[in-house]
């Protein structure tokens, strides 16, 4: 995909969001430039033009496959890459997508030791309901065991019973070689 615009090095996510909203307004007003831009990226756009479609047009103009890719690039430029990655990793855990979580950890290894403002970790997010709900159905629905296992394997082996709480640290010298699921040597 060849970009028709270059992403400025000083872009902010807020300015990109405003550009998408402006494109929706201009398209609705019949602005010839906006009409041409939209039709160049979306040959048969749904009318009225939705914000998500304007975001896709903008992303493609900057050479990205979609809005999430453009958003990630701009947030990285703003220095908010790890916070964005943590939010994406939480979305992957919520959706129980080990594949997406693996991709995020490979791109952002710092996620394995990331702590939110309240001290939360991704492992805590994956196991937040484990043993606490008192209801097996709720526990099954809100505990992401596959994601938790991946995070434990990726961080290295831990002491039994360690579920990644606030004070848990990986043992010295532990390495999770390319985040393999389980032990192949066992």
Secondary structure, DSSP 8 states (H G I E B T S, - for coil): ---SS---TT--HHHHHHHHHHHHHHHHTT-HHHHHHHHHH-TT--SS--HHHHHHHHHHHTT-SSHHHHHHHHHHHTT-HHHHHHHHHHHHHHTT-HHHHHHHHHH-GGGGG---TTS--HHHHHHTTTTTSS-HHHHHHH--HHHHHHHHHHH----TT----TT----TT---GGG-SS-S--
